[in-house]
Structures are given as structure tokens and as C-alpha cells.
Amino acid sequence: MATGLEGVQDALLAIAQGQTKLISAVESISQRVSNLENDKTCEASSKTNGAASSPVTTPLVSGYVQTPPLLQAEAGTMSPSSPPADITKSNFSNRVVLTTYPKQIGINPLPMEWGAADPIKRGPVAVIRAGSTIRRRNAIGAHGGSYSVYYALALASKELDPDHKPDFTNTEPAVNIGPFPQWGDPKKIVAMDPWGHQVPWIFKDLMDKEGVDLRPTIAITKAHMKLPELEESVKSGRLVPDGKICLNEMGELAVTKFAVEPVWYLPGVAERFGIDEGTLRRSLFEHTGGMYPELITRSDIKVFLPPIGGLTVYCFGDPAKMSDPSKKLALRIHDECNGSDVFCSDICTCRPYLIFGIEEAVKEAQNGGSGVVIYFRKEGRALGEVTKYRTLTSRQCLLTPRLVYNARKRGADLASDYFKRTENIAGVKDMRFQALMPDILHWLGITKIDRMLSMSNMKHDAIVGQGIPILERVELPESWIPADSRVEIDAKINAGHRMTEEELKAVQGRIWEDIDH
């Protein structure tokens, strides 16, 4: 019996080896055909600017389709005219990988055991589609988050060599962090790769021996921070230069920065939102225009790099103190608001709360504790600026980033209507969904927060729900609140049921007619 099983196993092994050799041969032939096509096209273009060449018939590898030079009329599109002579021919072949499938011939994803405490056992995140890596991919999506589209443009325009691999010499993290027990808990970290800052060094042997292209998803550096308000903070005595954290009379600060790209473990993300993984995959596939078919066809791949913005951690003082429970920690979780954070719009309290958070973080660090500000790219409550400004016009209708502003300012900009404006335009008050936010706290080793520089119930509940206690919540002082942002701040206060309806209706912002533009 054993002999029979061994014979079957040997036969299956021989078949697998034969398939591997076959796929390598087909790839070699395909590459030679592509080279011949390119040579033929170059020769033809040197003689004439005539019509595009007809497609070349070549063996198709499973998962590949042939792309004709012109779309047929039945497809519902008009055939494009011949390109001008000065347009550079694409460096892509006429075969496109539409999707892949589990157990497909030649597909051999790198092992991935999400939540394993040992990074080698856990395995690297491999998502690059380069020839040396595409068959070893164990993740869907692309590096760079929302910037991955620019990477595609760089390749299409031949500004970037598709075979380029980064040189990671001298790019090691500026400070060491972790590992912490949370890194090995698949319930605590589901939205980032805890080993993302050490990829080129932990997996160097794999990259060197197999040629697999792996990239970091976290970078750590040191910098100085200069903000005009901080000079005033020093002049007023709220900040005191110490030469270490607050460096001088200009209010210049020393800071350690951690940049993080999102890496989602789909089963864990689904669990956080209380939905099944299949529902999550289908919604991500259908509502991104079908960008990632493997969300549907590759149920064996559990990791997804979504096309969204990441986050940046700004740590003041010794980074090691963030994870030291004997030290006090002041924390500001801040979601992006370009209009206020960068251009100082006074319609909201975003920049004032950001500056206040930085000040308080610096003070805590100077007192021997740790100060942290975490900045998430979730513009306009993750609704985007177009929605946001329309809400403002309608309040001026703040609720969907700028559509909401328009709605608010064309009406009686009342605190009682603040969230209604957003919901009327966006269909939802807020899409930041803080359920994934605490992952970065687990990664930093934070186990308790002494002073939370925010009054957001969503943020508070998400953090506490992940087992991190918050000892004190700190409001933005009245003196920091711009007059026209009272609508926003009081609407948020009311969300915590701290104002009567009459008090809320009495709070009104200026409308466009109040100002000469």
C-alpha cells in the first residue's frame, strides 16, 4: 500500500515538474515573440506611419488574453484612429494578465501566516507584478496606496524602467521599534504590516536567491518641524526651548516620523466591521470599478494593499517611551483637513486642534513622558474635498467635503443642521470608520493613553474597544476656536448630547453675503 502511495506521489511530482518546465518554455517563447513584435513594429514605423499591425498569434498562458490593436465595433466602442507618428509605442506586450486563480499552473504564492510572531514564519507581503515575482504574489493590490496610479503612469510613459529594483543601501530605519507582543496577535493588527519597515533586511536571502521583488510599507526617519504658531507658543511661554525637543526660540521641534502604507488582512478587516469576508471582497471589487478581480478569483490570497492614503506618526521625545507604561503619554489622532491644516481656513477647528495637540505632545515629552500625533489621510471625513466643499456651500452644506461647505454657506449656517448637510449630500455623516485606526497604536506598543487630545466619541470608542484605556480626554480650549468654526465644534459637542436644541440653533456661522470677496 505504501509503495503504491509513493508511486502516486512520485508521479504527481513528475507532473508538477513537467508543468513547471512547460510554463517556463511558454514564457520563453512568448518573450521571444514579444521581442520580434517590437522589432517588427520599429522596422515598420521607420518606413511608414500606416495602420496598426494585426495581432500576432502566440500560445496563451492560462490567465493571459490576447489584445487586438483595435477594439471591434460590437464591443460598444469606436475604433481609435492610427496614432501620430511621434507617439512612442507601448513597451507592453499584447498579452494581458486579467486575473489568476488558485492552483493555476505556475502559480506558487509565498506562504503567509498572518499574526505569526516570527517574521520568517509569517512570510513577506509580495504584491509586485514584475516577472520575477508575479507567480509568487501572496497579496492583491499595489504598493503606494493612492499613489499607485502614478506608478502605472510612470511605467506607461516609460519614465520608469519596469525592471527597476530599489537599492536599499543606507535606508534602514532611523530608530528601532518593537517587536511587541501585539505584532503577533492577528486580532490587534489587521490594517498594516508590522514587519513592513524591515522587509529588505529580514527577507534579504529570499530576495537575493529567488529574485523576488519585495518592498517596505513603513519608513522611519528623523526630522525638524517648523510651524509659525509654534514661534508664538514660545513667545507666549506655552512652550519652553530645551535644546532637545523644542530646539530654539523659533519653536523648531525635533521629531521622529513613521510613514505607513495600508496593508489589509481581509479576514481581520471583515471581522472589525462585523461582516463576512466574501461581502467585503465583493464590495471592494464592485465599488472600485472592478480594479482588482483577484478579490473575487483568489480567495486563497488574504492580504490586500488598498488604493487609499496612509498615515504618519510624529513622535516627540524618546520613541522608546511610547511603549513604556510607566511613562505618561499624550496623544492626538488627527484626520486630514487640507483646507484648515495647510491653508488655515477658519471654518473648522482642524488646524487649531492639530497645533494644540502638537504643543501638548511636546510638553508631555519635555516632562519625561511621550508625545505623539498621528495624521491619517482621510480628507473630509474620508468623503473627499469635492463633497466637502459642496456641503460648505449648502451650510455653506459641510457634509461631503466641499459640496457640503457650499450647502452650508448658501443657507443659514446652523450648528443644528451641520450633520444633516453632510448626510443630505454624502448619504452618511462620516466615512472615516475608526475601526482600523487603533492598529497603529498596537504597532507602536502603546498600552494606555494618559491624555487623549480629542473629544471624538468614534475615536475614543475604537481605541477603548481594542483594549487600550484612555485616562483623560482633553478639549480644545475656547481661546483656540475661530469664530466661524463654532458651528462645527458645537455640532460635535451636541453629538455627545451636551447642548440643548435651542442652544444649538443659536449657533450660526457667517454666510457668503456677510463678506466682500
PLY file of the C-alpha trace (Angstrom):
ply
format ascii 1.0
element vertex 517
property float x
property float y
property float z
element edge 516
property int vertex1
property int vertex2
end_header
0.00 0.00 0.00
2.80 2.36 0.99
4.64 1.50 -2.21
1.53 2.37 -4.23
1.17 5.75 -2.49
4.83 6.51 -3.05
4.38 5.74 -6.73
1.43 8.11 -6.96
3.38 10.82 -5.15
6.34 10.36 -7.48
4.02 10.57 -10.49
2.39 13.77 -9.19
5.81 15.27 -8.52
6.91 14.43 -12.05
3.75 16.03 -13.46
4.31 19.18 -11.39
7.92 19.41 -12.57
6.81 18.89 -16.14
4.22 21.65 -15.82
6.83 24.00 -14.41
9.15 23.30 -17.33
6.26 23.74 -19.77
5.24 27.08 -18.35
8.86 28.26 -18.44
9.10 27.22 -22.08
5.87 29.02 -22.96
7.10 32.15 -21.17
10.38 31.98 -23.06
8.56 31.63 -26.38
6.17 34.44 -25.50
9.06 36.72 -24.61
10.80 35.93 -27.91
7.58 36.63 -29.80
7.18 39.95 -27.95
10.74 40.91 -28.89
10.06 40.01 -32.52
6.85 42.06 -32.43
8.73 45.07 -31.08
11.46 44.69 -33.72
8.83 44.37 -36.45
6.96 47.43 -35.21
10.12 49.51 -35.06
11.02 48.45 -38.60
7.53 49.23 -39.88
7.36 52.62 -38.18
10.63 53.63 -39.77
9.09 53.04 -43.21
5.54 54.26 -42.80
3.01 55.79 -40.47
0.34 53.40 -41.70
-2.26 51.38 -39.89
-1.51 49.36 -36.78
-0.26 45.83 -37.30
-2.58 42.88 -36.83
-2.29 40.82 -33.67
0.23 38.03 -33.55
-1.00 34.54 -32.72
1.01 33.09 -29.85
0.46 30.37 -27.26
-1.72 31.75 -24.46
-0.77 31.00 -20.89
-3.71 30.40 -18.54
-4.72 33.79 -17.22
-3.47 35.65 -20.27
-5.53 37.04 -23.14
-4.52 38.43 -26.49
-5.12 42.12 -27.02
-6.04 43.22 -30.57
-4.70 46.58 -31.73
-8.21 47.93 -32.40
-11.44 47.39 -30.50
-14.25 45.94 -32.58
-17.44 47.92 -33.15
-19.52 45.20 -31.44
-17.69 45.94 -28.23
-19.59 49.23 -27.97
-16.58 51.45 -28.65
-15.27 53.28 -31.66
-12.05 52.04 -33.15
-9.30 54.57 -32.45
-7.52 56.16 -35.37
-3.89 55.38 -36.03
-1.65 57.11 -33.51
0.50 60.05 -34.61
3.98 59.13 -35.70
5.59 60.92 -32.75
3.78 58.81 -30.12
6.11 56.25 -28.56
4.96 52.65 -28.84
3.99 50.97 -25.60
6.60 48.74 -24.03
3.87 46.26 -23.06
3.37 43.03 -24.97
-0.03 42.21 -26.49
-0.86 39.74 -23.70
-2.55 40.99 -20.54
-2.86 39.16 -17.25
-6.50 39.80 -16.37
-6.55 37.66 -13.26
-5.19 34.50 -11.69
-6.74 31.53 -9.89
-5.79 29.24 -7.01
-3.79 26.16 -8.07
-3.30 27.64 -11.56
-0.31 26.14 -13.35
2.81 28.08 -12.43
1.16 30.00 -9.57
3.09 29.43 -6.34
2.39 32.18 -3.78
4.82 32.72 -0.93
3.46 31.30 2.34
1.60 33.82 4.51
0.62 33.14 8.13
-0.81 36.46 9.29
-0.25 37.06 13.01
2.75 34.76 13.37
5.21 36.26 15.88
8.25 35.18 13.82
8.52 37.27 10.63
10.05 34.39 8.66
7.17 32.12 9.64
4.69 34.91 8.93
6.22 35.49 5.50
6.70 38.65 3.42
3.98 40.60 1.61
4.61 40.07 -2.12
2.45 42.15 -4.47
4.76 43.34 -7.27
3.72 42.11 -10.74
7.25 42.02 -12.18
8.24 38.84 -14.00
10.37 37.55 -11.13
7.59 37.96 -8.61
4.19 37.69 -10.26
3.87 33.94 -9.68
4.94 34.29 -6.02
2.47 37.05 -5.16
0.52 36.50 -1.95
-1.21 39.88 -1.89
-3.67 41.79 -4.07
-3.35 45.48 -4.98
-0.22 47.59 -5.32
2.34 49.45 -3.27
1.93 53.17 -2.75
-1.71 53.32 -1.75
-3.45 56.10 -3.68
-0.16 56.88 -5.45
-0.05 53.50 -7.19
-1.83 55.07 -10.16
1.12 57.40 -10.69
3.41 54.39 -10.67
1.33 52.95 -13.52
1.57 56.25 -15.41
5.35 56.30 -14.96
5.58 52.82 -16.49
3.19 53.63 -19.35
5.12 56.79 -20.27
8.46 54.94 -19.98
9.69 57.30 -17.29
10.23 54.22 -15.11
12.01 51.04 -16.11
9.64 48.13 -15.42
12.64 46.05 -14.32
13.84 48.62 -11.78
14.50 47.32 -8.29
15.21 49.70 -5.39
18.66 49.98 -3.87
18.04 49.86 -0.10
21.59 50.81 0.91
21.56 53.09 3.98
17.75 53.15 4.13
17.49 51.31 7.46
15.01 52.79 9.98
16.42 55.78 11.88
15.29 54.26 15.19
14.48 50.74 16.35
10.95 49.85 17.37
9.47 46.60 18.61
8.77 43.86 18.16
5.88 43.96 20.63
3.50 41.14 21.58
0.75 42.91 19.63
2.65 42.22 16.38
1.92 38.53 16.81
-1.79 38.93 17.53
-3.94 38.66 14.35
-6.82 40.36 16.20
-4.86 43.50 17.05
-3.17 44.37 13.76
-5.16 43.86 10.55
-4.58 47.10 8.61
-0.78 47.32 8.33
2.24 45.04 8.05
4.01 45.11 11.44
7.24 44.00 9.76
6.89 46.50 6.90
9.88 48.61 7.99
12.33 45.69 7.96
11.40 43.88 4.75
14.69 44.37 2.79
16.75 43.01 5.68
14.57 40.26 7.15
13.88 38.74 3.73
17.21 39.53 2.08
18.05 35.86 1.39
14.72 35.30 -0.35
15.17 38.43 -2.45
18.75 37.52 -3.40
18.28 33.82 -4.08
14.89 33.83 -5.80
14.92 37.35 -7.24
11.58 38.14 -5.60
10.85 41.89 -5.55
9.74 42.89 -2.04
9.18 46.45 -0.85
8.84 48.15 2.58
5.46 49.53 3.61
6.81 51.52 6.56
9.64 54.09 6.70
11.15 55.68 9.82
13.21 58.87 9.84
14.12 61.88 11.97
13.37 65.49 11.09
12.74 69.02 12.35
9.29 70.58 12.38
8.63 74.30 11.86
5.18 75.84 12.19
4.52 79.61 12.54
2.19 79.07 15.51
4.96 77.37 17.46
7.09 80.53 17.44
4.14 82.31 19.04
3.85 79.43 21.51
7.42 80.10 22.64
6.87 83.87 22.82
3.75 83.40 24.95
5.56 80.98 27.26
3.40 77.96 26.46
6.46 76.20 25.03
9.94 76.49 26.53
13.02 75.71 24.40
15.12 72.94 25.90
17.56 72.33 23.03
16.42 68.70 22.71
12.75 68.65 21.75
11.92 72.34 21.37
15.19 73.40 19.84
15.14 77.20 19.80
13.21 80.47 20.17
11.64 79.89 16.74
9.73 76.93 18.16
11.56 74.45 15.93
10.91 70.88 17.07
12.86 67.62 16.82
10.60 64.78 15.73
10.75 61.10 14.76
8.46 60.26 11.82
6.90 56.94 10.85
5.21 56.74 7.44
2.85 53.78 6.99
1.11 52.38 3.91
-2.10 50.39 4.43
-1.85 46.59 4.23
-5.16 44.86 4.98
-5.62 41.33 6.25
-9.08 40.81 4.76
-10.48 38.30 7.30
-9.44 40.61 10.15
-10.82 43.73 8.47
-14.13 41.98 7.82
-14.32 40.93 11.46
-13.71 44.50 12.67
-16.66 45.69 10.61
-18.88 42.80 11.62
-19.30 41.46 8.08
-18.21 38.29 6.31
-15.08 38.25 4.18
-16.99 37.47 0.98
-19.17 40.57 1.37
-16.09 42.71 1.97
-14.30 41.32 -1.10
-17.31 41.80 -3.37
-17.92 45.37 -2.23
-14.24 46.28 -2.66
-14.26 44.74 -6.14
-17.53 46.20 -7.41
-17.20 49.67 -5.93
-13.68 50.30 -7.18
-14.84 49.73 -10.76
-13.58 46.14 -10.78
-9.96 47.27 -10.37
-8.91 44.12 -8.56
-10.53 40.94 -10.00
-8.39 38.77 -7.74
-10.51 39.91 -4.81
-13.07 37.55 -6.36
-10.92 34.90 -8.07
-8.19 34.45 -5.44
-9.93 33.51 -2.21
-6.64 31.91 -1.15
-4.96 35.34 -1.00
-5.92 37.10 2.23
-3.85 40.29 2.02
-4.89 43.45 0.12
-2.98 46.70 -0.39
-5.84 49.18 -0.95
-5.57 52.34 -3.10
-6.10 54.72 -0.17
-3.99 57.16 1.81
-1.80 56.00 4.67
-0.76 57.69 7.89
2.22 59.41 9.51
3.24 59.23 13.16
5.03 62.23 14.68
6.75 61.26 17.91
8.22 63.89 20.24
10.86 62.73 22.68
12.33 59.25 23.02
10.31 56.82 20.84
11.01 54.02 23.35
8.81 55.81 25.90
5.69 55.36 23.75
5.51 51.72 24.85
6.64 52.26 28.44
3.53 52.05 30.67
5.39 53.83 33.48
5.62 56.98 31.35
2.76 59.35 30.61
1.54 59.54 27.01
-0.27 62.44 25.35
-1.85 61.51 22.01
-3.60 63.37 19.20
-5.28 61.29 16.46
-5.84 63.73 13.58
-7.66 63.15 10.30
-6.57 65.18 7.28
-8.21 68.52 6.51
-6.29 70.23 3.71
-8.24 73.49 3.85
-7.52 74.06 7.51
-4.33 72.07 8.18
-2.44 73.55 5.21
-4.27 76.71 4.15
-5.62 77.80 7.56
-9.33 78.04 6.70
-11.23 79.20 9.79
-14.46 77.30 9.09
-13.31 74.36 11.23
-11.07 73.67 14.20
-8.81 71.16 12.48
-5.58 73.17 12.38
-6.12 74.73 15.83
-6.64 71.26 17.33
-3.60 69.96 15.42
-1.36 72.77 16.74
-2.78 72.35 20.24
-2.11 68.62 20.01
1.49 69.21 18.95
2.02 71.66 21.82
0.63 69.29 24.41
2.61 66.37 22.97
5.83 68.39 23.22
5.07 69.41 26.82
4.46 65.79 27.82
7.73 64.72 26.23
9.60 67.53 27.98
8.10 66.36 31.28
9.71 62.95 30.81
6.83 61.22 29.07
5.93 60.75 25.42
4.01 62.92 22.98
2.52 61.51 19.78
0.49 62.98 16.91
-0.85 60.54 14.28
-2.01 62.05 11.00
-4.39 59.99 8.84
-5.11 60.76 5.15
-8.92 60.84 5.46
-9.80 64.17 3.89
-13.26 65.49 4.67
-14.24 62.58 6.92
-12.97 60.30 4.14
-15.63 61.76 1.83
-13.16 63.82 -0.21
-12.83 67.53 -0.90
-15.42 67.72 -3.70
-18.18 66.51 -1.39
-16.81 68.62 1.45
-16.97 71.92 -0.41
-20.47 71.29 -1.72
-21.65 70.80 1.82
-20.00 74.07 2.77
-21.76 75.98 0.01
-25.05 74.49 1.14
-24.35 75.34 5.14
-22.27 76.78 3.46
-23.58 72.02 3.40
-20.37 70.81 5.08
-21.15 67.40 4.96
-19.48 65.95 1.96
-16.19 67.67 1.75
-16.58 70.78 -0.28
-20.07 70.20 -1.66
-21.08 70.28 1.98
-19.37 73.65 2.50
-21.32 75.15 -0.39
-24.62 73.93 1.02
-23.83 75.44 4.42
-22.81 78.88 3.20
-25.80 79.28 0.90
-28.15 78.69 3.81
-28.38 79.65 7.47
-25.18 78.02 8.67
-26.57 76.48 11.86
-24.91 74.01 14.21
-28.24 72.17 14.43
-28.04 71.43 10.67
-24.33 70.63 10.50
-24.51 66.86 10.21
-27.75 66.95 8.20
-25.93 68.83 5.44
-23.30 66.15 5.13
-25.81 63.34 5.22
-28.01 65.02 2.58
-25.09 65.16 0.17
-22.99 62.11 1.03
-25.70 59.85 2.38
-23.66 59.31 5.54
-22.32 61.61 8.26
-18.83 60.18 8.36
-16.89 57.53 6.40
-13.67 57.54 8.41
-14.72 54.32 10.16
-12.25 54.41 13.03
-12.37 50.62 13.49
-8.95 50.19 11.85
-7.33 53.24 13.44
-6.07 51.56 16.67
-3.77 49.21 14.74
-1.03 51.85 14.66
-1.26 52.18 18.45
-0.76 48.42 18.82
2.19 48.59 16.43
3.81 51.38 18.47
3.44 49.24 21.60
1.04 51.70 23.25
-0.95 50.03 26.05
-2.61 53.08 27.67
-3.22 56.75 26.90
-2.95 59.25 29.74
-4.20 62.29 27.84
-6.27 61.90 24.66
-6.23 65.24 22.84
-9.61 64.73 21.20
-13.28 64.67 22.17
-14.29 62.34 19.33
-16.51 59.54 20.59
-15.74 57.47 17.47
-12.00 57.58 18.14
-12.43 57.01 21.86
-14.71 54.01 21.41
-12.47 52.42 18.75
-9.37 52.70 20.95
-11.02 51.53 24.16
-12.73 48.74 22.22
-9.27 47.46 21.30
-8.29 47.21 24.95
-6.31 50.48 25.29
-7.61 52.56 28.23
-7.90 56.36 27.95
-7.45 58.09 31.31
-8.32 61.67 30.29
-9.90 63.39 27.29
-8.74 66.95 26.63
-10.94 69.53 24.90
-9.66 72.29 22.64
-9.55 75.45 24.80
-12.13 78.13 23.96
-9.39 80.63 23.09
-8.24 78.35 20.24
-11.63 78.19 18.48
-12.05 80.52 15.43
-15.39 82.38 15.43
-16.69 80.82 12.20
-15.87 77.30 13.39
-18.30 77.48 16.33
-20.88 75.76 14.10
-18.63 72.74 13.66
-17.39 72.47 17.23
-20.83 72.89 18.80
-22.38 70.40 16.39
-19.76 67.90 17.51
-20.34 68.74 21.16
-24.06 68.22 20.61
-23.31 64.80 19.13
-22.27 63.96 22.69
-25.62 65.37 23.97
-24.11 68.27 25.83
-26.26 71.12 24.40
-29.99 71.75 24.19
-31.71 72.12 20.80
-32.31 75.82 21.48
-28.66 76.42 22.33
-27.60 74.58 19.20
-29.87 76.60 16.88
-28.45 79.82 18.29
-25.00 78.96 16.95
-24.68 80.30 13.38
-21.68 80.84 11.14
-21.19 83.64 8.64
-22.61 83.20 5.15
-21.07 84.42 1.90
-23.19 87.57 1.87
-21.52 88.65 5.13
-18.17 89.07 3.40
-16.88 91.05 0.43
-14.97 88.60 -1.80
0 1
1 2
2 3
3 4
4 5
5 6
6 7
7 8
8 9
9 10
10 11
11 12
12 13
13 14
14 15
15 16
16 17
17 18
18 19
19 20
20 21
21 22
22 23
23 24
24 25
25 26
26 27
27 28
28 29
29 30
30 31
31 32
32 33
33 34
34 35
35 36
36 37
37 38
38 39
39 40
40 41
41 42
42 43
43 44
44 45
45 46
46 47
47 48
48 49
49 50
50 51
51 52
52 53
53 54
54 55
55 56
56 57
57 58
58 59
59 60
60 61
61 62
62 63
63 64
64 65
65 66
66 67
67 68
68 69
69 70
70 71
71 72
72 73
73 74
74 75
75 76
76 77
77 78
78 79
79 80
80 81
81 82
82 83
83 84
84 85
85 86
86 87
87 88
88 89
89 90
90 91
91 92
92 93
93 94
94 95
95 96
96 97
97 98
98 99
99 100
100 101
101 102
102 103
103 104
104 105
105 106
106 107
107 108
108 109
109 110
110 111
111 112
112 113
113 114
114 115
115 116
116 117
117 118
118 119
119 120
120 121
121 122
122 123
123 124
124 125
125 126
126 127
127 128
128 129
129 130
130 131
131 132
132 133
133 134
134 135
135 136
136 137
137 138
138 139
139 140
140 141
141 142
142 143
143 144
144 145
145 146
146 147
147 148
148 149
149 150
150 151
151 152
152 153
153 154
154 155
155 156
156 157
157 158
158 159
159 160
160 161
161 162
162 163
163 164
164 165
165 166
166 167
167 168
168 169
169 170
170 171
171 172
172 173
173 174
174 175
175 176
176 177
177 178
178 179
179 180
180 181
181 182
182 183
183 184
184 185
185 186
186 187
187 188
188 189
189 190
190 191
191 192
192 193
193 194
194 195
195 196
196 197
197 198
198 199
199 200
200 201
201 202
202 203
203 204
204 205
205 206
206 207
207 208
208 209
209 210
210 211
211 212
212 213
213 214
214 215
215 216
216 217
217 218
218 219
219 220
220 221
221 222
222 223
223 224
224 225
225 226
226 227
227 228
228 229
229 230
230 231
231 232
232 233
233 234
234 235
235 236
236 237
237 238
238 239
239 240
240 241
241 242
242 243
243 244
244 245
245 246
246 247
247 248
248 249
249 250
250 251
251 252
252 253
253 254
254 255
255 256
256 257
257 258
258 259
259 260
260 261
261 262
262 263
263 264
264 265
265 266
266 267
267 268
268 269
269 270
270 271
271 272
272 273
273 274
274 275
275 276
276 277
277 278
278 279
279 280
280 281
281 282
282 283
283 284
284 285
285 286
286 287
287 288
288 289
289 290
290 291
291 292
292 293
293 294
294 295
295 296
296 297
297 298
298 299
299 300
300 301
301 302
302 303
303 304
304 305
305 306
306 307
307 308
308 309
309 310
310 311
311 312
312 313
313 314
314 315
315 316
316 317
317 318
318 319
319 320
320 321
321 322
322 323
323 324
324 325
325 326
326 327
327 328
328 329
329 330
330 331
331 332
332 333
333 334
334 335
335 336
336 337
337 338
338 339
339 340
340 341
341 342
342 343
343 344
344 345
345 346
346 347
347 348
348 349
349 350
350 351
351 352
352 353
353 354
354 355
355 356
356 357
357 358
358 359
359 360
360 361
361 362
362 363
363 364
364 365
365 366
366 367
367 368
368 369
369 370
370 371
371 372
372 373
373 374
374 375
375 376
376 377
377 378
378 379
379 380
380 381
381 382
382 383
383 384
384 385
385 386
386 387
387 388
388 389
389 390
390 391
391 392
392 393
393 394
394 395
395 396
396 397
397 398
398 399
399 400
400 401
401 402
402 403
403 404
404 405
405 406
406 407
407 408
408 409
409 410
410 411
411 412
412 413
413 414
414 415
415 416
416 417
417 418
418 419
419 420
420 421
421 422
422 423
423 424
424 425
425 426
426 427
427 428
428 429
429 430
430 431
431 432
432 433
433 434
434 435
435 436
436 437
437 438
438 439
439 440
440 441
441 442
442 443
443 444
444 445
445 446
446 447
447 448
448 449
449 450
450 451
451 452
452 453
453 454
454 455
455 456
456 457
457 458
458 459
459 460
460 461
461 462
462 463
463 464
464 465
465 466
466 467
467 468
468 469
469 470
470 471
471 472
472 473
473 474
474 475
475 476
476 477
477 478
478 479
479 480
480 481
481 482
482 483
483 484
484 485
485 486
486 487
487 488
488 489
489 490
490 491
491 492
492 493
493 494
494 495
495 496
496 497
497 498
498 499
499 500
500 501
501 502
502 503
503 504
504 505
505 506
506 507
507 508
508 509
509 510
510 511
511 512
512 513
513 514
514 515
515 516
